[in-house]
Amino acid sequence: MNNVDASKNEEIFAELILFLNDKSLSLVMRDALDDGRKAWKILSEHYAGRNRLA
């Protein structure tokens, strides 16, 4: 990932966490810190019923 993509990815993560409740935030903080794409994937899978933590 180049610097521009990495910077945007971190920016997306920062914006995303502003809107998350505590449960959702805990899902992404451990596995997707500063990774907006990964955080979005984790949340999408969780709320689509494919929760890997269950």
Order of alpha helices (4+ residues) and beta strands (2+ residues): alpha-alpha-alpha
